[in-house]
Amino acid sequence: MSKPLSLARLLLISSALSAPAVMAQTAIDSAPASGVPSASEAADAQTGSVDVSIPGSDIVVTGRRTNNISQAAPQVVNVLSAADIKRTGEGDIAGSLQRVTGLSVASGGFVYVRGLGDRYSLALLNGSPLPSPEPLKRVVPLDIFPTSVIASTLVQKTYSPNFPGEFGGGVINLTTKAIPVESYLEFGIGSSANTETSGQLGYTHYGSKSDWTGFDDGTRDVPPLLRQAIGGGTPFPNIDRADLRAIAMQFQNSNTSVLQRTNSLPFNFSGSLNGGTAFDIGSDARVGIIATASYSNKWRTRDNLQQASLDVAAGAGKNYQQISTDNQVTVNGLLGVGAEWGDQKLRWTNVYIRDTLKRSALAIGQNDGQIQGADYMAQQTGWYERQLIDTQMTGEFKLGDASLDVRGGYANSQREAPYERDFEYVRTNNPIDLVGDRFVNALNRQRGDAAITFSDLNEDLWSAGWDLSYKFSPDLSATIGYAFTDTKRTSSRYELHFDATNLPVGAQQMRPDYLLSDAAILLYDIGLLEFSGNYPVYDAALRTHAGYAQVKASLFPGLSFDAGVRYEKGRQSVTGVDVYNTGITPFNQIRQEYWLPAATITLEAAKGLQFRVSGSKTIARPQFRELIAQPFLDTESNRFYRGNPFLQDSELWNGDIRAEWYMGRDERLTAAAFYKKIKNPIETFTTITDTYAVTTSFANAPEAQLYGVEFEAQKYIPLDGWNSDFFQSRRIVLIGNYTYTQSELKVSAGDTTVPYSYTTGPLPAASDYFVDGAPLTGQSDHLVNFQIGLEDTDKLSQQTLLVTYSSPRVTSRGPNLQPDIKEKPGLTLDFVARQAVKLPGGVNSELKFEARNITGRKYQEFQEAGGNKVFYNRYKIGTTIAASLTVAF
């Protein structure tokens, strides 16, 4: 680290520590802007006024005399209101959730609950499921949800039958904004800079003129001749070479293959527009409309060390240094219409999210598994579109002592990755080689390569459900319900490599766009080879039916229970589409029926002090991508993944015991212990060839167990006792939580597993892939979150220092029983300040300042043995400084 950068970070830390007093002195005495909450609204997260929409949404236990949701709910829940989310300063929900006890966020916005991987987390929107635009995940990456569209976020860690059975670690329910209290209009702009990216060197490629919008202008559309060849059902080896040349000549060339060096990358930019209104109809009806729209344009450059090894103790056999630049453009929109009359409510929510990543990467390094002593130069360009469209309707109806909740929704997610381009040039450094001192590409896969890949994913999800509740007495109520989901996905991937049989030495030295120009393709007879496999297209489907019943009762004052059972039937299938008319259609299916009981007993020992005991059974199904035997490049880890059609469901038995002390309206102290036993947990494992080609796949381990403890504290210290008018309305905010988790795989003699490479014969021993006692992938032993801040309870003025720590966690089992591949998240220090200010003309506004990763934490993913470390990924994250202004009218 350079001295100027170290000094800058020290100044940031000192500024963060002193800023509360400085910022507070600029506070104004005006009322907060409409739509911009005051600091006192932070308490909404712990009161019944928070808008939470979930199946069977009456979560307040009968007989409790409290509006505190966390205290009154029959299950273990945390609720983040819009004000809580704003305090963290995060621009997306994933960032805010990592502040919740027991939650951590992995790269890409996937939330881990209690050290379990994202597969054990369930994300809902207004109580309805969402498809994922990520081909490797069925869970939605929550970083694509801007905080501006969310009214509250509920995290429930103990299972109740009104939720889907796929509830391993917890459920995260996002409730969108509905009817505004009053009409408002907000406009926001913001900008940020990162020390490793902004104003620094990076690489870009042109693509198309509309890339800045997140939409391609048609430049990257699949060429007509390729579309015709794909639809014709003829295998590429059977297509005439002249026709293959014609296809290759239709590809966009220089726009997608010329990498440009940019000496100074731009700063990040974002803008948003939010508005809402409500009006009365008749004597008791009210209708509200809310609409939001936002745009952000972010850049990220990583100077990344990437290694691989067949023997970690002996050091790395593959060693590359890669510089990659990602330009992420996100466009979001929400339109919501709500109606209320008496106790009846209707909510119609429409969400549109489009997240596009434009990637340019250049790497140079050595690979001992190929040509000894040679240098390899690899170039990658890509365009990845993620899009989610969701529309859903929910209704809540009160009929005397009965209540009926109904919901229905349709969602479509798409992911398109056209023109993923890979080039590899080789410099042999051999003195007897005529061009040994130059990088060449012979287009023969031994001494250079060029590939182009087209991927497409489309998923449709229909869902519906209802809940009927009846209150028999103030101390007894019951709920019955039904839920249905139908998900269908089509995923295709065509990987083509350019092929030259005898490319002249002079032509081998040409840069990518000249090498694949129309003239070169014709002159040197450059054709195409297909590496897509026999089944480049897969169909996947999942249909579930569920019925459930719950009873909530207060046996006597201070003792209550919530118990129920869910019957869930699921049919999940993956089918290889026979596009080449081979007469063989691979088909894999999982058909299972489950009874999933759950019970929670709560004892209120004294005012504000209560104890909970809960137990349940839940499941975890394989994700579609984990079942599809189709390779996929994960741009975050820069590794290929391949699915395993032999995966089976996992079954979980869960136990939780907890003590909670609610000292005041906004204050609490909790301690808990939890235990989980998992049958057939799905684990990631890595394979590596003698040429250091690394692939990650999935397999069922025999069994695993997980246990741990967690602590949470929230305390407010009023400062009105200080002899100063400045502190009369201010208070210190202290929020902290800690989770300790231990997990281990159980592998015994005779246990077997089925990897994706299995064909026939005896099943492989599980001990060939998993080590007894090894921790689960994605599990950190220690998770720490701490916030200390100063806030004004009368007007918007908040200054918060946030500390997050996650201990190392396994990302994948090591290849050939080598040490596991681990990630070291480490400690992150952030500072967020929010301040109400008056603009000319008396316009209310909010000014926000953020400093992220002040200490300059690095990203590290590695294997370690014999005193050596092999880094699969190591790069500096950098420190980010951001400022934004929101104006309310």
Beta strands, then each sheet from edge to edge (+ up, - down):
strand 1: 77-81
strand 2: 103-106
strand 3: 110-113
strand 4: 121-125
strand 5: 128-129
strand 6: 150-156
strand 7: 170-176
strand 8: 184-194
strand 9: 202-204
strand 10: 260-262
strand 11: 268-281
strand 12: 285-308
strand 13: 318-341
strand 14: 344-367
strand 15: 375-399
strand 16: 402-427
strand 17: 449-473
strand 18: 476-499
strand 19: 527-530
strand 20: 537-556
strand 21: 559-576
strand 22: 587-606
strand 23: 609-620
strand 24: 632-634
strand 25: 639-641
strand 26: 650-664
strand 27: 667-679
strand 28: 682-688
strand 29: 694-700
strand 30: 703-718
strand 31: 730-746
strand 32: 782-792
strand 33: 797-806
strand 34: 809-812
strand 35: 821-823
strand 36: 826-839
strand 37: 843-852
strand 38: 858-865
strand 39: 868-876
strand 40: 880-888
sheet 1: 1+ 6- 7+ 4+ 5-
sheet 2: 2+ 3-
sheet 3: 19+ 18- 17+ 16- 15+ 14- 13+ 12- 11+ 8- 40+ 37- 36+ 33- 32+ 31- 30+ 27- 26+ 23- 22+ 21- 20+
sheet 4: 9+ 10-
sheet 5: 24+ 25- 29- 28+
sheet 6: 34+ 35- 38+ 39-
end
